Amino acid sequence: IGMLDEDAPALLAEVQLAASAKDAPGLVKPAHALKSMLGNFCAAAAQEAARTVEVMGRENRLDDVDMAVKALHQEADRLK
């Protein structure tokens, strides 16, 4: 739980920054780290939201990235 409180805000900020800059490769690492972290909590919806953002970065599909990042933030907040 401490890891979530300490690391998740910085990772979410990295995701937001990359999404705002339309930096697809920049989405991959922080979204992957969040996906792994959220898996420790059996938070399926939050983990799926992180996976979606990660895949968007890997596949350079940024059309709906703002909505996907918003969903990730919402699910992470809900978990907290």
C-alpha atoms as a printed R data frame, in Angstrom:
   type eleno elety resid chain resno       x      y       z
1  ATOM     1    CA   ILE     A     1   0.000  0.000   0.000
2  ATOM     2    CA   GLY     A     2   2.907  2.298   0.730
3  ATOM     3    CA   MET     A     3   4.276  1.637  -2.736
4  ATOM     4    CA   LEU     A     4   0.950  2.665  -4.251
5  ATOM     5    CA   ASP     A     5   0.895  5.878  -2.215
6  ATOM     6    CA   GLU     A     6   4.523  6.704  -2.970
7  ATOM     7    CA   ASP     A     7   5.014  5.577  -6.565
8  ATOM     8    CA   ALA     A     8   1.622  5.781  -8.267
9  ATOM     9    CA   PRO     A     9   1.331  9.604  -8.288
10 ATOM    10    CA   ALA     A    10   4.681 10.013 -10.071
11 ATOM    11    CA   LEU     A    11   3.847  7.271 -12.572
12 ATOM    12    CA   LEU     A    12   0.437  8.784 -13.253
13 ATOM    13    CA   ALA     A    13   2.096 12.155 -13.774
14 ATOM    14    CA   GLU     A    14   4.523 10.579 -16.281
15 ATOM    15    CA   VAL     A    15   1.599  9.020 -18.137
16 ATOM    16    CA   GLN     A    16  -0.254 12.344 -18.190
17 ATOM    17    CA   LEU     A    17   2.806 14.222 -19.418
18 ATOM    18    CA   ALA     A    18   3.464 11.701 -22.199
19 ATOM    19    CA   ALA     A    19  -0.192 11.727 -23.245
20 ATOM    20    CA   SER     A    20  -0.289 15.521 -23.341
21 ATOM    21    CA   ALA     A    21   2.863 15.562 -25.470
22 ATOM    22    CA   LYS     A    22   1.484 12.773 -27.714
23 ATOM    23    CA   ASP     A    23   4.637 10.817 -26.839
24 ATOM    24    CA   ALA     A    24   3.605  7.213 -27.497
25 ATOM    25    CA   PRO     A    25   6.917  5.629 -26.403
26 ATOM    26    CA   GLY     A    26   6.808  7.742 -23.245
27 ATOM    27    CA   LEU     A    27   3.525  6.105 -22.220
28 ATOM    28    CA   VAL     A    28   4.809  2.557 -22.234
29 ATOM    29    CA   LYS     A    29   7.147  2.358 -19.242
30 ATOM    30    CA   PRO     A    30   5.041  4.200 -16.636
31 ATOM    31    CA   ALA     A    31   1.814  2.535 -17.790
32 ATOM    32    CA   HIS     A    32   3.493 -0.884 -17.604
33 ATOM    33    CA   ALA     A    33   4.810 -0.129 -14.106
34 ATOM    34    CA   LEU     A    34   1.332  0.945 -13.004
35 ATOM    35    CA   LYS     A    35  -0.221 -2.174 -14.527
36 ATOM    36    CA   SER     A    36   2.179 -4.355 -12.562
37 ATOM    37    CA   MET     A    37   1.670 -2.412  -9.350
38 ATOM    38    CA   LEU     A    38  -2.114 -2.492  -9.639
39 ATOM    39    CA   GLY     A    39  -2.004 -6.230 -10.217
40 ATOM    40    CA   ASN     A    40  -0.769 -6.618  -6.639
41 ATOM    41    CA   PHE     A    41  -4.136 -5.325  -5.448
42 ATOM    42    CA   CYS     A    42  -6.317 -7.496  -7.704
43 ATOM    43    CA   ALA     A    43  -7.693 -4.218  -9.067
44 ATOM    44    CA   ALA     A    44  -8.822 -5.580 -12.421
45 ATOM    45    CA   ALA     A    45 -10.436 -2.383 -13.717
46 ATOM    46    CA   ALA     A    46  -7.435 -0.232 -12.797
47 ATOM    47    CA   GLN     A    47  -5.008 -2.786 -14.182
48 ATOM    48    CA   GLU     A    48  -6.970 -2.977 -17.444
49 ATOM    49    CA   ALA     A    49  -6.971  0.824 -17.721
50 ATOM    50    CA   ALA     A    50  -3.171  0.824 -17.354
51 ATOM    51    CA   ARG     A    51  -2.862 -1.986 -19.903
52 ATOM    52    CA   THR     A    52  -4.970 -0.010 -22.368
53 ATOM    53    CA   VAL     A    53  -2.680  3.019 -22.064
54 ATOM    54    CA   GLU     A    54   0.407  0.811 -22.360
55 ATOM    55    CA   VAL     A    55  -0.902 -0.829 -25.551
56 ATOM    56    CA   MET     A    56  -1.827  2.546 -27.008
57 ATOM    57    CA   GLY     A    57   1.765  3.638 -26.466
58 ATOM    58    CA   ARG     A    58   3.250  0.451 -27.907
59 ATOM    59    CA   GLU     A    59   1.022  0.632 -30.980
60 ATOM    60    CA   ASN     A    60   1.290  4.422 -31.374
61 ATOM    61    CA   ARG     A    61  -2.510  4.747 -31.247
62 ATOM    62    CA   LEU     A    62  -3.091  8.069 -29.540
63 ATOM    63    CA   ASP     A    63  -6.500  9.096 -30.903
64 ATOM    64    CA   ASP     A    64  -8.315  8.298 -27.646
65 ATOM    65    CA   VAL     A    65  -5.356  8.500 -25.278
66 ATOM    66    CA   ASP     A    66  -6.806 11.394 -23.279
67 ATOM    67    CA   MET     A    67  -9.925  9.362 -22.468
68 ATOM    68    CA   ALA     A    68  -7.829  6.305 -21.623
69 ATOM    69    CA   VAL     A    69  -5.582  8.307 -19.283
70 ATOM    70    CA   LYS     A    70  -8.629  9.847 -17.627
71 ATOM    71    CA   ALA     A    71 -10.038  6.352 -17.048
72 ATOM    72    CA   LEU     A    72  -6.705  5.265 -15.568
73 ATOM    73    CA   HIS     A    73  -6.704  8.217 -13.165
74 ATOM    74    CA   GLN     A    74 -10.295  7.472 -12.149
75 ATOM    75    CA   GLU     A    75  -9.607  3.803 -11.498
76 ATOM    76    CA   ALA     A    76  -6.420  4.571  -9.542
77 ATOM    77    CA   ASP     A    77  -8.326  7.111  -7.435
78 ATOM    78    CA   ARG     A    78 -11.121  4.620  -6.857
79 ATOM    79    CA   LEU     A    79  -8.608  2.041  -5.655
80 ATOM    80    CA   LYS     A    80  -7.061  4.492  -3.198
